[in-house]
Amino acid sequence: MFEKLLRPKILKLKAYESARSLNLTADHFLDANENFDGPYNRYPQPRPESILNALSDYYETSKESIFLGRGSDEAIDTLMRCFCEPGSSSILITPPTYGMYEVSAEIQGAFVKKVPLDLDFDLNVNPVLQSIDPSTKMIFLCSPNNPTGNVLTRDRVLSLLDRIKQDVLVVIDEAYIEFSQEESFVKELKNFENLIVLRTVSKAFGLAGLRLGVAISNPELIAVMNKVRAPYPIAQPVVEAFEKFWAEFNPESFQTSINEYMKLKNLFVDKLKQKQEVLRVYPSQTNFVLVEFKDATQVFERLKSKGLLVRDQQSKIKNALRITVGSAEQNQLILKELV
Ligand SMILES: Cc1ncc(COP(=O)(O)O)c(C=O)c1O
């Protein structure tokens, strides 16, 4: 079904065949104009096998179902380039939400329709359905949502997926899901061929500096995304750093460290709620909290003057700052500055 949604040019596009994409074996590689000498003289694998093995295991899917990019941001951008025809296609977003969906769409020349979340920052299913028109290519949902921190009610998302009649892709961004109690929508991929799930190692895994993120969907759609991406997106030092990380990865201690992190968050939230100038701490299933202050600008400037940078969200939500939960010491530094 997704072929109908593709930009016609992309449907017809023949992917660039890089020397390594042909997967040829040889004793001497003299096919890619690499220098015979140098610390990183060889191009990396176009889709590094070790990373795909690790992540397909972890996300419980097949390697063919994974688009590997420089962060999930690259997956968002690649989706725009595959599906949005400049000047005519549109995407639908549910603000307040992560800013890159809109930015990537604008860069591609696509229109952005906005159907705000409800007062609890949950999905407004009917208005989303009513806003779909023939130009709509993708709906971006973020759960847990940035910057609000809550998860979208699963039944609402499922109801949206069930009731979409026209051909539209639904992208569920699960960048923060490891911090939550929620089950990933990866398990639903078999039921919805228009579903795409975004995951990343930037957040819970603490690997933001590596720039690795994925889109997970049916293999046919992933193959199209791979046609559009750069020939060698993942640099060899990144592959090696990830392999080192993964060799030492232990699921139990990973879960323990997340539990500890979430305990830090809960403690931080409790203390924030005791502050006079804090009007509200929104419930969070992530490693950040959205906080409503009496005067957010004043708090922002005060923290900044002490070398404490938080994220001003006032353009999206009145008097709100988004604060990433830090170490116990860092959280204490914030609390110390609040009245
Ligand atoms: C909701 C959401 N999606 C995606 C991203 C991008 O993550 P990545 O580092 O994988 O590009 C972020 C980063 O802050 C995010 O908050």
The ligand as a Gaussian input file, in Angstrom:
#p B3LYP/6-31G(d) Opt

LIG

0 1
 C       11.073000      12.669000      20.566000
 C       12.407000      12.645000      19.961000
 N       12.599000      11.978000      18.823000
 C       13.788000      11.923000      18.223000
 C       14.872000      12.586000      18.767000
 C       16.158000      12.534000      18.024000
 O       16.969000      11.582000      18.568000
 P       18.278000      11.063000      17.860000
 O       19.380000      11.396000      18.770000
 O       18.049000       9.573000      17.729000
 O       18.385000      11.730000      16.523000
 C       14.741000      13.293000      19.946000
 C       15.879000      14.016000      20.514000
 O       15.807000      14.783000      21.426000
 C       13.473000      13.328000      20.563000
 O       13.262000      14.016000      21.679000

